[in-house]
Amino acid sequence: NFTENADQAKPSLVHDFAELPFDSQSIDLVILPHVLEFAAEPHQILREVERVLIPEGRVIITGLNRTSLWGLRQFFGKRTGHPFLPEEGEFISPHRLKDWLKLLNMEVDETRYGGYAMPVDSAQWLQNSCVMEGLGRRWWPRLGAVYMLEAVKRVRGMHLVGPALKRKRIRRAHAVPVANKGGSTN
């Protein structure tokens, strides 16, 4: 109920992404929006996602790119004690994430990048740097502040089987030798 006082509101469901409450191979799509960045055990979360996905199931992961202007600002901000984004988060590069997914037999289907504006606090400066969006997409596409990665769970040795078709057996006439038992004398 939204009309209750925030102090009285209690969560109705609490779960840990490292232990998903779903059966194995029961889900065809999992979306992880900035989950891995703030997780204590991102590897365990990916193992759980792999467990619950059906064969050919998909996972979509979004994250903040450490090889971007925003990642660079966060790196130096943490060193100086003034982080730009939440300090608890650990940026995971798309390249590193692809390696983790490969170990789980998940094939990366597509990776997209976005957010090329300057990492500034001022709305005016942010608006002025919107020109960077078009330039970034064209000239340095992998340096976007945000990435979205889509991967497919591949199961090795699995073959898709259609309905079993019975083959008609063709009966062939076999030649039976005929022996002449009665000897004819001429």
C-alpha angles and dihedrals in degrees: 000000000000095000093068122099112270090235091059096045113105126194114256096202129028122176140158118240088217089065109037115196095228135102120258114273094006105118129066100194133032123181119199109187106190091325099127093052093062098035123110090214111027091167091058091050090054090048089053092048089051090050096053097042119096118230107286088018118145137229124197116200127186123192146155113268114234090200094066137086088262091052091048092050090049092049094053092038091058091049092052095041095250108098117191095213129028108310095219093066122096114204112227116202117232090236092056091045090052089055091051091049092048090058088056093052091253116140118212107233101181141354123197129186133203144159107074097163120118115273098245135142096220118091090210093054090045091052091048091052094054087101085071090068094070094039092048095051090052105036108025106017097162093056096071116133093235131040133193117202126190120197134180125216108237121197112203118226093018116133124191107237124203126201113309110254119206114226116225112239113227112217111218123202109243118212111240115204114237116214122206104226098170106074113216117210119205 
